[in-house]
Amino acid sequence: MTGQATTTTSATAEPHTAPSLLLIGALYIAQGLPIGFAFEALPVLLRRAGVPLEMIAWVSLAGLPWVLKPLWAPLVDNRGGRRLGRRRAWIIPMQLILAAAMAGLAMIADWQAAALPVVVLTLIASIASATQDTATDGLAAERLHGGALTRANALQSGGMMAGFMLGGSGLLWASGHLGVQAALAGLAGLLLAALLPVLGWAEPPADPDRHDRPRARLRAYFRRPGAWPVLIAGIGFALPYSGGLALSKLYLTDAGMALDRIGLIGIAGSLAMILIGCPLAVRMIGRAGTGPTLVSALVLTLAALGLWLLPVAGLVAPDLAVVLPASILLGTAGGAATTAAATLMMRFAARGHQAGTDVTIPQAAQVAGETLSGGVATGIAAGAGYAGALAAVLAAGAAGLVVTRAMLARPALRRLDD
């Protein structure tokens, strides 16, 4: 583990060279903005402009780069500019592309006539965001250690969710007050502002022995001890949370709840994830370790799903007094689980020679699992009803908990807390 020893020593000897948590947090918020825009704001804005559903269906392609990004993650690890720095050489251009894409969208006045360019610009923004995420994850895994890395993982979970809220619900709110074009111009400005901490940080030179290491490759990840357990644990935690989240909003809609109340419940869950779940995980990881924190978060997720099952099964009325606590509990559990899983992935990646690639692979599997879980749960609901679908998600979550505990018991994963 020469690379790990070198990195750790460098970080200890020169703490001022480590990226600040402000820098890390700003980048993760920036990466969440286009995701929130694509999946929350864009479908509403296109439909409001009279765009047919057949065209709006193409918006889902914006999530594809986050699943496919392992294909070019080795390139991000292997290539980097000497002048800007290995990671900054990717982060800065991708951030500028993000801002340019949002600025381009702000210049479009007739969204119905320009629906295809709107979708293309959104896809470009998603590719840039996914690519930058690989570089940011590699930067955090290589330059931060111990408690600083855990806090960075909390910022990853909370920052992405904050960006999602700003780019989605926040943009819709701003559009109602300022107009769509002005709101998008403001979003482009936020992306440029998020770049300032990166421009003010001088990335240290690469490790002297870096040229002696093998080039980053996808297959190198799977040859490392513990690679498959990290991958499986990363997928397992996301399945019950994503399935429950997808079902809860659809259930409330069909139950006749007003849209403003559904929005309030969703915002409460997101804030619980950012303000309660992520900080809670940081504290628990420091005291108990990554594995126990992830297991505890999964148990909390199952408890939240059980609370949701009460109104869904008709045992209690779907009043705000019931569903709001259920949403807050699910958001708290999701924040804690996401932070713990991200810490697990980054600690594993930091002990290899291709940090960006080794974080990206389990993350992409996680995104694919989340997408599949939501889709399958919705499909089950169409045939078996919401109660049957939620019961299936609970059963799958319980099985996932057993599998995740078994993966975390592997020696290669237990050593990640050493």
PADO-363665 format. One record per residue: x, y, z of N, C-alpha, C in turn. Coordinates in steps of 0.2 Angstrom, whole numbers, padded with zeros to 4 digits, always signed. Example, Ala and Ser with C-alpha at 12.3 -4.5 7.8 and 13.67 -1.06 7.14 Angstrom:
# residues 2
+0066-0028+0039+0062-0022+0039+0066-0016+0039;+0064-0011+0035+0068-0005+0036+0064+0000+0039;
This chain:
# residues 418
+0004-0006+0000+0000+0000+0000+0004+0006+0000;+0009+0006-0004+0014+0012-0005+0010+0019-0006;+0005+0018-0011+0002+0024-0013-0002+0027-0007;-0005+0023-0003-0009+0025+0003-0004+0028+0008;+0001+0025+0009+0006+0028+0014+0009+0035+0012;+0010+0035+0006+0013+0042+0003+0008+0047+0004;+0001+0046+0002-0004+0051+0002-0005+0053+0009;-0005+0048+0014-0007+0049+0021-0001+0054+0024;+0005+0052+0022+0010+0056+0025+0010+0063+0022;+0009+0063+0016+0008+0070+0013+0003+0074+0016;-0003+0071+0018-0008+0075+0021-0006+0077+0028;-0003+0073+0031-0001+0074+0038+0005+0080+0038;+0009+0079+0034+0015+0084+0034+0013+0091+0031;+0008+0091+0027+0006+0097+0024-0002+0098+0024;-0005+0099+0030-0012+0099+0030-0015+0105+0026;-0011+0110+0025-0014+0116+0021-0015+0114+0014;-0012+0108+0012-0013+0107+0005-0020+0103+0004;-0023+0101+0009-0029+0097+0008-0035+0102+0006;-0039+0100+0002-0045+0104+0000-0050+0105+0006;-0052+0111+0006-0057+0113+0012-0063+0110+0011;-0067+0109+0016-0074+0106+0016-0078+0111+0012;-0077+0117+0012-0081+0122+0008-0080+0120+0001;-0074+0119-0001-0073+0117-0008-0077+0111-0010;-0076+0106-0006-0080+0099-0007-0087+0100-0007;-0090+0104-0002-0097+0105-0002-0100+0109-0008;-0096+0114-0010-0098+0118-0016-0099+0114-0022;-0094+0109-0023-0094+0105-0029-0100+0100-0029;-0101+0097-0023-0107+0092-0023-0113+0096-0024;-0114+0102-0021-0120+0105-0022-0121+0107-0030;-0116+0109-0033-0116+0110-0040-0118+0104-0044;-0115+0098-0042-0117+0092-0046-0124+0090-0045;-0127+0092-0039-0134+0091-0038-0139+0095-0042;-0137+0101-0043-0141+0106-0047-0144+0103-0053;-0140+0101-0058-0143+0099-0064-0147+0092-0064;-0146+0088-0059-0150+0082-0057-0157+0084-0055;-0157+0089-0050-0164+0091-0048-0167+0095-0054;-0164+0099-0058-0167+0102-0064-0170+0097-0068;-0166+0092-0070-0168+0087-0075-0174+0083-0073;-0174+0081-0066-0179+0076-0064-0185+0079-0061;-0184+0085-0058-0190+0088-0055-0193+0094-0059;-0188+0099-0061-0191+0105-0064-0192+0104-0071;-0188+0101-0075-0188+0101-0082-0195+0098-0085;-0197+0092-0082-0203+0089-0085-0209+0094-0084;-0209+0097-0078-0215+0102-0077-0214+0108-0082;-0208+0111-0083-0208+0116-0087-0209+0114-0094;-0207+0109-0097-0209+0106-0103-0216+0105-0104;-0219+0102-0099-0226+0101-0100-0231+0107-0100;-0228+0112-0096-0232+0118-0095-0231+0122-0102;-0226+0121-0105-0225+0124-0112-0229+0120-0118;-0232+0115-0116-0236+0111-0121-0232+0106-0124;-0226+0104-0122-0222+0099-0125-0226+0092-0124;-0227+0087-0129-0230+0081-0128-0226+0076-0123;-0230+0072-0120-0226+0067-0116-0221+0063-0119;-0222+0061-0125-0217+0057-0129-0210+0060-0129;-0210+0067-0130-0204+0071-0130-0201+0071-0122;-0206+0072-0118-0204+0073-0111-0200+0066-0108;-0203+0061-0111-0200+0054-0109-0192+0054-0110;-0190+0058-0115-0183+0057-0116-0179+0061-0111;-0182+0065-0106-0178+0068-0101-0175+0063-0096;-0178+0057-0096-0175+0052-0092-0168+0050-0094;-0166+0051-0100-0159+0050-0102-0154+0054-0098;-0156+0059-0095-0151+0063-0091-0148+0059-0085;-0151+0054-0083-0148+0050-0078-0143+0044-0080;-0143+0043-0087-0139+0038-0090-0132+0039-0089;-0129+0046-0089-0122+0046-0088-0120+0044-0081;-0124+0045-0076-0122+0043-0069-0122+0035-0069;-0125+0032-0073-0124+0024-0073-0118+0022-0077;-0117+0026-0083-0112+0024-0088-0105+0027-0086;-0104+0031-0081-0098+0035-0080-0092+0031-0078;-0093+0024-0076-0087+0020-0075-0083+0019-0082;-0087+0020-0087-0083+0019-0094-0078+0024-0095;-0079+0030-0093-0073+0035-0094-0070+0037-0087;-0072+0034-0082-0068+0035-0075-0061+0034-0076;-0058+0029-0079-0051+0028-0079-0048+0033-0083;-0051+0036-0088-0048+0042-0091-0047+0048-0087;-0052+0049-0082-0052+0054-0077-0046+0053-0072;-0045+0047-0071-0039+0045-0066-0033+0046-0069;-0032+0044-0076-0026+0043-0079-0023+0050-0082;-0028+0054-0084-0026+0061-0087-0027+0067-0082;-0023+0072-0083-0024+0078-0079-0019+0083-0081;-0020+0089-0081-0016+0094-0083-0011+0096-0077;-0004+0097-0079+0001+0099-0075+0000+0106-0072;-0003+0110-0076-0003+0117-0073-0009+0118-0068;-0015+0115-0070-0020+0116-0065-0020+0111-0060;-0017+0105-0061-0018+0100-0056-0021+0094-0059;-0020+0088-0056-0023+0082-0059-0031+0082-0059;-0033+0084-0053-0041+0084-0052-0044+0091-0054;-0041+0096-0053-0043+0103-0055-0044+0103-0063;-0040+0100-0066-0040+0100-0074-0046+0097-0076;-0050+0093-0072-0056+0090-0074-0062+0094-0071;-0061+0096-0065-0066+0099-0061-0068+0106-0064;-0063+0110-0066-0064+0117-0068-0068+0117-0075;-0065+0113-0080-0069+0113-0087-0076+0110-0086;-0077+0105-0082-0084+0102-0081-0088+0107-0078;-0086+0111-0073-0090+0116-0070-0092+0121-0075;-0087+0123-0079-0089+0129-0084-0094+0126-0089;-0093+0120-0091-0098+0117-0096-0105+0117-0093;-0105+0115-0086-0112+0115-0083-0115+0122-0083;-0111+0127-0081-0114+0134-0081-0116+0136-0088;-0112+0134-0093-0113+0136-0100-0120+0133-0102;-0121+0126-0100-0127+0123-0102-0133+0126-0099;-0133+0128-0093-0138+0132-0089-0139+0139-0093;-0134+0142-0094-0134+0149-0098-0138+0148-0104;-0136+0143-0108-0139+0141-0114-0147+0140-0114;-0149+0136-0109-0156+0135-0107-0159+0142-0106;-0156+0146-0102-0159+0153-0100-0160+0157-0107;-0157+0156-0112-0157+0160-0118-0163+0157-0122;-0166+0152-0121-0172+0149-0125-0178+0152-0122;-0182+0155-0126-0188+0158-0124-0194+0154-0126;-0194+0150-0131-0200+0146-0133-0198+0139-0132;-0200+0136-0126-0197+0129-0125-0201+0124-0129;-0207+0125-0131-0211+0120-0135-0207+0119-0142;-0205+0125-0145-0202+0125-0152-0195+0122-0151;-0192+0123-0145-0185+0121-0144-0184+0115-0139;-0189+0111-0139-0189+0105-0134-0183+0101-0135;-0181+0099-0141-0175+0095-0142-0169+0098-0140;-0167+0104-0142-0161+0107-0139-0161+0108-0131;-0167+0109-0128-0167+0109-0121-0165+0102-0118;-0168+0097-0121-0166+0090-0119-0158+0089-0120;-0156+0091-0125-0149+0090-0127-0144+0094-0122;-0146+0100-0121-0142+0104-0116-0142+0101-0109;-0148+0098-0107-0148+0095-0101-0144+0089-0100;-0144+0085-0106-0140+0079-0106-0132+0081-0106;-0130+0086-0109-0123+0088-0109-0122+0090-0102;-0126+0094-0098-0125+0096-0091-0124+0090-0087;-0128+0084-0088-0128+0078-0084-0121+0075-0085;-0119+0074-0092-0112+0071-0093-0107+0075-0089;-0107+0082-0090-0102+0086-0086-0102+0085-0079;-0108+0084-0076-0109+0083-0069-0106+0077-0067;-0108+0071-0070-0106+0065-0069-0098+0064-0069;-0095+0067-0074-0088+0067-0075-0085+0071-0069;-0087+0077-0068-0084+0080-0062-0085+0077-0055;-0090+0073-0055-0091+0069-0049-0086+0064-0048;-0084+0061-0053-0078+0056-0053-0072+0059-0050;-0070+0065-0053-0064+0069-0051-0065+0071-0044;-0071+0074-0042-0071+0076-0035-0071+0070-0030;-0074+0065-0031-0073+0059-0027-0066+0057-0026;-0062+0057-0032-0055+0055-0032-0051+0060-0028;-0053+0066-0028-0049+0071-0025-0051+0070-0017;-0057+0069-0015-0058+0068-0008-0055+0062-0005;-0055+0056-0009-0053+0050-0007-0045+0050-0006;-0042+0054-0010-0034+0055-0010-0032+0060-0005;-0035+0065-0004-0033+0071+0000-0035+0071+0007;-0041+0068+0008-0044+0068+0015-0044+0062+0018;-0043+0062+0025-0042+0055+0029-0046+0056+0035;-0048+0050+0038-0051+0050+0045-0057+0054+0045;-0058+0058+0050-0064+0062+0051-0066+0067+0046;-0060+0070+0043-0061+0074+0037-0065+0071+0031;-0063+0064+0030-0066+0061+0024-0073+0059+0026;-0075+0057+0032-0081+0056+0034-0086+0062+0033;-0083+0068+0036-0087+0074+0035-0088+0076+0027;-0083+0074+0023-0084+0075+0016-0089+0071+0013;-0090+0065+0016-0095+0060+0013-0102+0063+0016;-0102+0066+0022-0109+0069+0024-0110+0075+0019;-0105+0079+0017-0106+0084+0013-0108+0082+0006;-0106+0076+0004-0108+0073-0003-0115+0072-0003;-0118+0068+0003-0125+0066+0003-0129+0072+0004;-0127+0077+0009-0131+0083+0010-0131+0088+0004;-0125+0089+0002-0124+0093-0004-0127+0092-0010;-0127+0085-0012-0131+0083-0018-0138+0084-0017;-0141+0083-0011-0148+0084-0010-0150+0091-0010;-0145+0095-0007-0147+0102-0007-0147+0105-0014;-0142+0103-0018-0142+0105-0025-0148+0102-0029;-0150+0096-0027-0156+0093-0030-0162+0098-0029;-0163+0100-0023-0168+0104-0021-0168+0111-0024;-0162+0114-0024-0161+0121-0028-0163+0120-0035;-0160+0115-0038-0161+0114-0046-0168+0112-0048;-0172+0109-0043-0178+0106-0044-0184+0111-0041;-0186+0110-0035-0191+0114-0032-0189+0121-0032;-0183+0122-0030-0181+0129-0030-0181+0133-0036;-0179+0130-0042-0180+0133-0048-0187+0134-0050;-0192+0129-0048-0199+0130-0050-0201+0136-0046;-0199+0137-0040-0202+0142-0036-0199+0149-0038;-0193+0149-0040-0190+0155-0043-0193+0157-0050;-0195+0152-0054-0198+0153-0060-0204+0157-0059;-0208+0155-0054-0215+0158-0053-0214+0165-0051;-0209+0167-0048-0208+0174-0046-0204+0178-0051;-0199+0175-0054-0194+0179-0058-0195+0177-0066;-0198+0172-0067-0198+0169-0074-0193+0164-0075;-0194+0159-0080-0190+0154-0081-0183+0156-0083;-0182+0160-0088-0176+0162-0090-0171+0166-0085;-0174+0170-0081-0171+0173-0076-0169+0168-0070;-0173+0163-0069-0171+0158-0064-0165+0154-0066;-0165+0152-0073-0160+0148-0076-0153+0152-0076;-0154+0158-0077-0148+0163-0077-0145+0163-0070;-0150+0163-0065-0147+0163-0058-0144+0156-0056;-0146+0151-0059-0143+0144-0058-0136+0144-0061;-0136+0147-0067-0129+0147-0070-0124+0151-0066;-0127+0157-0063-0123+0161-0058-0121+0157-0052;-0125+0153-0049-0123+0149-0044-0118+0144-0045;-0118+0141-0051-0113+0136-0053-0106+0140-0054;-0106+0146-0057-0100+0149-0057-0097+0151-0050;-0102+0153-0046-0100+0155-0039-0097+0149-0035;-0100+0143-0037-0097+0137-0033-0090+0135-0036;-0088+0138-0041-0081+0137-0044-0076+0141-0040;-0078+0146-0037-0073+0150-0034-0068+0147-0029;-0071+0142-0024-0066+0139-0020-0061+0135-0023;-0063+0132-0029-0058+0128-0033-0053+0132-0036;-0055+0138-0038-0050+0142-0041-0045+0145-0036;-0047+0146-0030-0043+0148-0024-0039+0143-0021;-0039+0137-0023-0035+0131-0020-0030+0129-0025;-0024+0129-0023-0019+0126-0027-0018+0119-0026;-0019+0115-0031-0018+0107-0030-0011+0106-0029;-0009+0102-0024-0002+0100-0024+0000+0095-0030;+0006+0095-0031+0009+0090-0037+0007+0083-0035;+0006+0079-0040+0005+0072-0039+0011+0069-0035;+0009+0063-0032+0014+0059-0028+0020+0058-0033;+0026+0058-0030+0032+0057-0035+0032+0050-0038;+0029+0045-0034+0030+0038-0036+0023+0036-0041;+0019+0041-0042+0013+0040-0046+0015+0037-0053;+0020+0039-0056+0022+0037-0063+0024+0029-0063;+0025+0027-0057+0027+0020-0057+0021+0015-0056;+0015+0018-0054+0009+0014-0053+0006+0012-0060;+0002+0007-0060-0001+0005-0066-0007+0010-0067;-0009+0010-0074-0014+0015-0076-0021+0012-0073;-0025+0017-0072-0032+0015-0070-0036+0011-0075;-0039+0006-0073-0043+0002-0077-0049-0001-0074;-0054-0002-0077-0060-0005-0074-0059-0012-0071;-0056-0016-0074-0055-0023-0072-0050-0023-0065;-0046-0018-0065-0042-0017-0059-0046-0017-0052;-0052-0014-0053-0056-0013-0047-0058-0020-0044;-0061-0024-0049-0063-0031-0047-0058-0036-0045;-0052-0034-0046-0046-0038-0044-0044-0037-0037;-0047-0032-0034-0045-0030-0027-0049-0034-0022;-0046-0036-0016-0050-0039-0011-0055-0035-0008;-0061-0037-0007-0066-0033-0005-0070-0029-0010;-0068-0029-0016-0072-0025-0021-0079-0027-0022;-0081-0034-0022-0087-0036-0023-0092-0034-0017;-0089-0036-0011-0093-0034-0005-0095-0026-0005;-0090-0022-0006-0091-0015-0007-0097-0013-0012;-0097-0017-0017-0102-0016-0023-0108-0018-0020;-0109-0024-0017-0115-0026-0015-0118-0022-0009;-0114-0020-0005-0116-0016+0001-0119-0010-0001;-0115-0007-0007-0117+0000-0009-0124-0001-0013;-0126-0006-0016-0132-0007-0019-0138-0009-0014;-0136-0013-0009-0141-0015-0004-0144-0010+0000;-0140-0005+0002-0143+0000+0006-0148+0005+0002;-0147+0005-0004-0151+0010-0008-0158+0007-0010;-0159+0001-0010-0165-0002-0013-0171-0001-0009;-0171-0002-0002-0177+0000+0002-0179+0007+0002;-0173+0011+0003-0175+0018+0003-0178+0021-0003;-0175+0019-0009-0177+0022-0016-0184+0019-0017;-0185+0013-0016-0192+0010-0017-0197+0013-0013;-0196+0014-0006-0201+0017-0002-0202+0025-0004;-0197+0028-0006-0197+0035-0008-0202+0036-0014;-0201+0032-0019-0205+0032-0025-0212+0030-0023;-0213+0025-0019-0220+0023-0018-0224+0029-0014;-0220+0032-0009-0224+0036-0004-0227+0042-0008;-0223+0045-0013-0226+0051-0016-0232+0049-0021;-0231+0043-0024-0237+0041-0028-0243+0039-0024;-0242+0036-0019-0248+0035-0014-0251+0041-0012;-0248+0046-0010-0251+0052-0007-0255+0056-0013;-0252+0055-0019-0255+0058-0025-0262+0055-0026;-0262+0048-0026-0268+0044-0027-0273+0045-0021;-0270+0046-0015-0274+0047-0010-0278+0054-0009;-0276+0058-0014-0280+0064-0015-0277+0070-0011;-0271+0069-0008-0268+0074-0005-0266+0080-0009;-0267+0086-0007-0265+0092-0011-0258+0093-0012;-0256+0095-0018-0250+0096-0021-0245+0099-0016;-0247+0105-0013-0243+0109-0008-0241+0105-0002;-0246+0100+0000-0244+0096+0006-0239+0091+0004;-0240+0088-0002-0235+0083-0004-0229+0086-0005;-0228+0092-0007-0222+0096-0008-0219+0097-0001;-0223+0099+0004-0221+0100+0011-0218+0094+0014;-0221+0088+0012-0219+0082+0015-0212+0080+0012;-0211+0081+0005-0205+0079+0002-0199+0084+0004;-0201+0090+0005-0196+0095+0008-0193+0093+0015;-0198+0091+0019-0197+0089+0026-0192+0083+0026;-0193+0078+0021-0189+0072+0021-0182+0074+0019;-0182+0079+0014-0175+0081+0011-0171+0084+0016;-0174+0089+0020-0171+0093+0025-0169+0088+0031;-0173+0083+0032-0171+0078+0038-0165+0074+0035;-0164+0073+0029-0158+0069+0026-0152+0074+0027;-0153+0080+0026-0147+0085+0026-0145+0087+0033;-0150+0088+0037-0149+0091+0043-0148+0086+0049;-0151+0080+0048-0151+0075+0054-0147+0069+0052;-0149+0066+0046-0146+0060+0044-0139+0060+0043;-0137+0065+0039-0129+0065+0037-0125+0067+0043;-0127+0072+0048-0123+0073+0054-0123+0068+0059;-0129+0064+0059-0129+0058+0063-0124+0053+0061;-0124+0052+0055-0119+0047+0052-0112+0048+0054;-0110+0055+0053-0103+0057+0055-0102+0055+0062;-0106+0057+0067-0105+0055+0074-0105+0048+0075;-0109+0044+0072-0109+0037+0073-0103+0033+0070;-0101+0036+0064-0095+0033+0061-0089+0034+0066;-0088+0040+0069-0083+0041+0073-0083+0037+0079;-0089+0035+0082-0089+0031+0088-0089+0024+0087;-0093+0021+0082-0094+0014+0081-0091+0011+0075;-0089+0015+0070-0087+0013+0063-0092+0013+0058;-0089+0012+0052-0093+0013+0046-0099+0007+0045;-0096+0001+0046-0101-0005+0045-0107-0004+0050;-0106-0004+0057-0111-0003+0061-0116+0003+0060;-0113+0008+0057-0117+0014+0056-0122+0012+0050;-0119+0009+0045-0123+0007+0039-0129+0002+0041;-0127-0003+0045-0132-0007+0047-0138-0004+0051;-0136+0001+0056-0141+0004+0060-0145+0008+0055;-0142+0012+0050-0146+0016+0046-0151+0011+0042;-0149+0005+0040-0154+0001+0036-0160-0001+0041;-0158-0003+0047-0163-0004+0052-0168+0001+0053;-0166+0008+0053-0170+0014+0053-0174+0014+0047;-0171+0013+0041-0175+0013+0035-0181+0008+0035;-0180+0002+0038-0185-0003+0038-0191+0000+0043;-0189+0003+0048-0193+0006+0053-0198+0011+0050;-0194+0015+0046-0198+0021+0042-0203+0018+0037;-0201+0013+0034-0206+0009+0029-0211+0006+0033;-0210+0003+0039-0215+0001+0043-0220+0006+0045;-0218+0012+0046-0222+0017+0048-0226+0020+0042;-0223+0020+0036-0227+0021+0030-0233+0016+0029;-0231+0010+0030-0236+0005+0029-0243+0005+0033;-0242+0009+0038-0249+0010+0042-0254+0013+0038;-0253+0019+0035-0258+0022+0031-0259+0019+0024;-0254+0016+0022-0254+0013+0015-0259+0007+0015;-0258+0003+0021-0262-0003+0022-0269-0001+0024;-0271+0005+0026-0277+0007+0028-0278+0006+0035;-0273+0005+0039-0273+0005+0046-0275+0011+0050;-0272+0017+0047-0273+0023+0049-0274+0028+0043;-0277+0034+0045-0279+0039+0039-0272+0042+0037;-0271+0044+0031-0265+0047+0028-0265+0054+0030;-0265+0056+0036-0265+0063+0039-0258+0065+0039;-0257+0072+0039-0251+0075+0040-0247+0072+0046;-0251+0071+0052-0248+0069+0058-0245+0062+0058;-0246+0058+0053-0243+0052+0052-0238+0052+0046;-0240+0054+0041-0235+0054+0035-0229+0059+0035;-0230+0064+0039-0224+0069+0040-0219+0066+0044;-0220+0063+0050-0215+0059+0054-0212+0053+0050;-0216+0050+0046-0214+0044+0042-0209+0047+0037;-0210+0053+0034-0206+0055+0029-0199+0058+0032;-0200+0061+0038-0194+0063+0041-0189+0057+0043;-0193+0052+0046-0189+0046+0048-0185+0043+0042;-0189+0042+0036-0186+0039+0030-0180+0044+0028;-0181+0050+0028-0176+0055+0026-0169+0054+0030;-0171+0054+0037-0165+0053+0041-0161+0047+0040;-0165+0041+0039-0162+0035+0038-0158+0035+0031;-0161+0038+0026-0158+0039+0020-0151+0043+0020;-0151+0048+0024-0145+0052+0024-0140+0048+0028;-0141+0045+0033-0136+0041+0037-0134+0035+0033;-0138+0032+0029-0136+0026+0025-0131+0029+0020;-0133+0034+0016-0129+0037+0011-0122+0039+0013;-0122+0042+0019-0116+0045+0021-0111+0039+0023;-0114+0034+0026-0110+0028+0028-0108+0024+0022;-0112+0023+0017-0110+0019+0011-0105+0023+0007;-0105+0030+0007-0100+0034+0003-0094+0034+0007;-0094+0034+0014-0088+0033+0017-0084+0026+0016;-0088+0021+0016-0086+0014+0014-0082+0014+0008;-0086+0017+0003-0083+0017-0004-0077+0021-0005;-0077+0027-0002-0071+0031-0002-0065+0028+0002;-0066+0025+0007-0060+0022+0011-0057+0017+0007;-0062+0013+0004-0059+0007+0000-0055+0010-0006;-0058+0015-0009-0054+0018-0015-0048+0021-0013;-0047+0024-0007-0041+0028-0005-0035+0023-0004;-0037+0017-0003-0032+0012-0002-0029+0009-0008;-0032+0011-0014-0029+0009-0020-0025+0014-0024;-0024+0013-0031-0021+0018-0035-0025+0021-0040;-0032+0020-0040-0036+0023-0045-0042+0025-0041;-0042+0030-0037-0047+0032-0032-0054+0034-0036;-0053+0038-0041-0059+0040-0045-0063+0035-0048;-0059+0030-0051-0063+0024-0054-0066+0020-0048;-0062+0018-0043-0064+0014-0038-0070+0016-0034;-0071+0023-0034-0077+0026-0031-0083+0026-0036;-0081+0027-0042-0087+0028-0047-0090+0021-0048;-0087+0015-0048-0090+0009-0050-0095+0007-0045;-0094+0007-0039-0100+0005-0034-0105+0011-0034;-0103+0017-0035-0108+0023-0035-0113+0022-0041;-0110+0020-0047-0114+0019-0053-0119+0013-0052;-0117+0008-0048-0121+0002-0047-0126+0004-0042;-0125+0008-0037-0130+0011-0033-0135+0015-0036;-0133+0019-0041-0138+0023-0045-0143+0018-0049;-0140+0013-0052-0143+0008-0056-0148+0005-0051;-0146+0003-0045-0150-0001-0041-0156+0004-0038;-0155+0010-0037-0160+0015-0035-0165+0016-0041;-0163+0016-0047-0168+0017-0053-0172+0011-0053;-0169+0005-0053-0172-0001-0054-0177-0002-0048;-0175-0001-0042-0179-0002-0036-0186+0003-0037;-0185+0009-0039-0191+0013-0039-0196+0011-0045;-0193+0009-0050-0197+0006-0056-0200+0000-0054;-0197-0005-0051-0200-0011-0050-0205-0011-0044;-0204-0006-0039-0209-0005-0034-0215-0002-0037;-0214+0003-0042-0220+0006-0045-0224+0000-0049;-0220-0004-0053-0224-0009-0057-0227-0014-0052;-0225-0016-0046-0228-0020-0042-0235-0017-0039;-0234-0010-0038-0240-0006-0035-0246-0006-0041;-0244-0006-0047-0249-0006-0052-0253-0013-0052;-0250-0018-0050-0253-0025-0050-0256-0027-0043;-0252-0025-0038-0254-0028-0031-0256-0022-0027;-0256-0016-0029-0258-0011-0025-0252-0008-0021;-0253-0002-0018-0247+0001-0014-0245-0003-0008;-0250-0006-0004-0248-0010+0002-0244-0016+0000;-0246-0020-0006-0242-0025-0008-0235-0024-0010;-0235-0018-0014-0228-0016-0016-0224-0014-0010;-0227-0010-0005-0223-0008+0000-0220-0014+0005;-0225-0019+0005-0223-0025+0009-0217-0029+0005;-0217-0028-0001-0212-0032-0005-0205-0028-0004;-0206-0021-0004-0200-0017-0003-0197-0019+0004;-0201-0019+0009-0199-0021+0016-0196-0028+0016;-0199-0033+0013-0196-0039+0013-0189-0039+0009;-0189-0036+0003-0182-0035+0000-0177-0031+0004;-0179-0026+0008-0175-0023+0012-0172-0027+0018;-0176-0031+0021-0174-0036+0026-0169-0041+0023;-0170-0043+0017-0165-0048+0014-0159-0044+0013;-0160-0038+0010-0154-0034+0009-0150-0032+0015;-0153-0031+0021-0150-0030+0027-0145-0036+0029;-0148-0042+0028-0144-0048+0030-0138-0049+0025;-0139-0048+0019-0134-0048+0014-0128-0043+0016;-0131-0037+0017-0126-0031+0019-0122-0033+0025;-0125-0036+0030-0121-0037+0036-0116-0043+0035;-0118-0047+0030-0113-0053+0028-0107-0050+0025;-0108-0045+0020-0103-0042+0016-0098-0038+0021;-0101-0034+0026-0098-0030+0030-0093-0034+0035;-0095-0040+0036-0091-0045+0040-0085-0047+0037;-0084-0046+0030-0078-0048+0027-0072-0044+0030;-0066-0048+0031-0060-0045+0033-0058-0038+0030;-0059-0039+0023-0056-0033+0019-0061-0027+0020;-0067-0027+0022-0071-0022+0024-0070-0020+0031;-0069-0024+0036-0068-0023+0043-0062-0019+0043;-0057-0020+0039-0051-0016+0040-0051-0009+0038;-0057-0007+0034-0058+0000+0032-0059+0005+0038;-0060+0002+0044-0061+0006+0049-0055+0007+0054;-0050+0003+0051-0043+0003+0055-0040+0010+0054;
